[in-house]
Amino acid sequence: MRTILKWSLVVCLTLSGAFTCAADSEQELVIDDVWVRGLLPGRNMTAGFLSLKNQSNQDETLVGVEAEGVDSIEIHGHFHEGGLMKMRQVDSLLVKAGSTQVLAPGSYHLMMFGVKAGLKLGSFLPLTLSFESGLQVQVDAKVISVLQE
């Protein structure tokens, strides 16, 4: 019986340590100003924006974003090529230690394709952000009208 109790205690302490580490990681990466554009009539794609503040001493790299009811979400950036501003997908987005990476109109942003459900203005779209380190963070993106940007 003592052996079972001893191993139960070890498992509990191990699990509580894992949860503490996950919570600490999320506190070191602050995600705010999360919003998406409401759908235009007849469209099923939109864009999302947010701010990633890395308060840790380790770089973090955003490698993917998912949302229920959205076929795919890509990280996009705007780039100057031949005197023109062009938008294209990037595989990942580095957030250096001690810095902030802002995803905003005219800059890096999230392109959402195949949005199945209408996005009611003022509602929230839950997003799951995945990082190269294995960290996954869930945030709620407020749905805002293009006219309110």
Legacy VTK file of the C-alpha trace (Angstrom):
# vtk DataFile Version 3.0
C-alpha trace
ASCII
DATASET POLYDATA
POINTS 149 float
0.000 0.000 0.000
2.860 2.420 0.794
4.368 1.780 -2.620
1.095 2.726 -4.342
0.811 5.906 -2.276
4.430 6.810 -2.958
4.005 6.392 -6.740
0.709 8.296 -6.672
2.480 11.193 -5.001
5.291 11.112 -7.598
2.755 11.134 -10.462
0.794 14.018 -8.910
3.921 16.117 -8.353
5.118 15.408 -11.893
1.777 16.413 -13.390
1.499 19.557 -11.295
4.979 20.562 -12.477
3.955 20.073 -16.114
0.899 22.269 -15.666
2.972 24.961 -13.974
5.467 24.977 -16.856
2.676 25.360 -19.408
1.148 28.219 -17.448
4.544 29.930 -17.096
5.145 29.641 -20.862
1.809 31.247 -21.644
2.522 34.143 -19.254
5.817 34.770 -21.004
4.000 35.029 -24.343
1.283 37.678 -24.146
-1.241 37.663 -26.973
-3.659 40.560 -27.222
-5.525 42.846 -29.641
-6.934 39.707 -31.301
-9.600 40.398 -33.920
-10.907 39.258 -37.302
-12.727 41.118 -40.031
-16.364 40.211 -40.439
-17.184 38.454 -43.710
-18.122 40.550 -46.698
-21.385 39.468 -48.388
-20.871 36.409 -50.588
-17.323 35.781 -49.316
-15.962 32.919 -47.203
-12.490 34.288 -46.478
-11.294 36.977 -44.139
-8.223 38.160 -42.237
-7.176 38.054 -38.594
-4.848 40.249 -36.572
-3.135 40.169 -33.174
-0.108 41.160 -31.162
2.469 38.629 -29.892
4.647 39.909 -27.043
7.465 37.529 -26.113
8.526 38.396 -22.552
10.832 35.388 -22.255
14.521 35.056 -23.055
13.795 32.391 -25.716
12.629 33.024 -29.270
9.181 31.658 -30.195
8.057 30.833 -33.716
4.394 30.791 -34.730
3.957 27.820 -37.075
0.197 27.403 -37.352
-3.260 28.614 -36.441
-6.534 26.685 -36.401
-10.171 27.530 -35.770
-13.267 25.387 -35.766
-15.435 26.168 -38.802
-12.486 27.472 -40.854
-10.942 25.219 -43.542
-7.446 26.693 -43.295
-5.544 29.600 -41.812
-2.276 30.815 -43.323
0.267 33.312 -42.041
0.732 36.005 -44.711
3.024 38.966 -45.106
3.226 42.021 -47.352
6.437 42.445 -49.309
7.743 45.073 -51.733
8.741 43.548 -55.071
9.499 45.547 -58.209
7.930 48.673 -56.757
4.704 46.862 -55.900
3.300 45.676 -52.587
2.548 41.945 -52.762
1.034 39.551 -50.268
2.192 35.950 -49.873
2.143 33.069 -47.433
5.045 32.495 -45.043
5.715 29.172 -43.307
6.267 30.665 -39.861
6.667 33.907 -37.967
9.562 34.486 -35.565
8.876 36.377 -32.333
12.293 37.186 -30.903
12.897 37.054 -27.173
11.986 40.351 -25.533
10.187 41.688 -28.607
6.683 42.160 -29.963
5.452 40.994 -33.361
2.275 42.738 -34.516
-0.018 41.227 -37.122
-1.919 44.199 -38.568
-3.541 45.367 -41.809
-0.816 46.062 -44.398
1.675 43.841 -42.544
1.791 40.251 -41.349
-1.701 38.834 -40.828
-3.714 35.616 -40.759
-5.658 34.685 -43.918
-8.681 32.520 -43.165
-10.114 30.435 -46.001
-13.350 28.473 -46.139
-15.050 30.159 -43.215
-18.142 27.994 -42.920
-20.240 29.856 -40.383
-21.068 33.512 -40.690
-19.064 35.654 -38.323
-21.583 37.729 -36.412
-20.212 41.180 -35.604
-19.326 41.431 -31.923
-19.020 37.660 -31.505
-15.759 35.807 -30.924
-13.899 33.220 -33.009
-11.730 30.888 -30.858
-8.243 30.427 -32.362
-5.532 27.925 -31.435
-2.009 29.223 -32.080
0.744 26.612 -32.391
4.417 27.375 -31.828
7.526 25.482 -32.876
8.367 24.884 -29.188
5.188 22.809 -28.825
3.342 25.562 -26.988
-0.310 25.912 -27.988
-2.303 28.942 -26.923
-6.030 29.486 -27.300
-7.332 33.023 -27.799
-10.679 34.555 -28.747
-10.703 36.873 -31.751
-13.420 39.517 -31.713
-15.306 39.869 -34.991
-15.175 43.501 -36.127
-16.731 45.240 -39.120
-14.396 46.546 -41.813
-16.008 49.925 -41.130
-14.762 49.843 -37.490
-11.072 49.258 -38.239
LINES 1 150
149 0 1 2 3 4 5 6 7 8 9 10 11 12 13 14 15 16 17 18 19 20 21 22 23 24 25 26 27 28 29 30 31 32 33 34 35 36 37 38 39 40 41 42 43 44 45 46 47 48 49 50 51 52 53 54 55 56 57 58 59 60 61 62 63 64 65 66 67 68 69 70 71 72 73 74 75 76 77 78 79 80 81 82 83 84 85 86 87 88 89 90 91 92 93 94 95 96 97 98 99 100 101 102 103 104 105 106 107 108 109 110 111 112 113 114 115 116 117 118 119 120 121 122 123 124 125 126 127 128 129 130 131 132 133 134 135 136 137 138 139 140 141 142 143 144 145 146 147 148
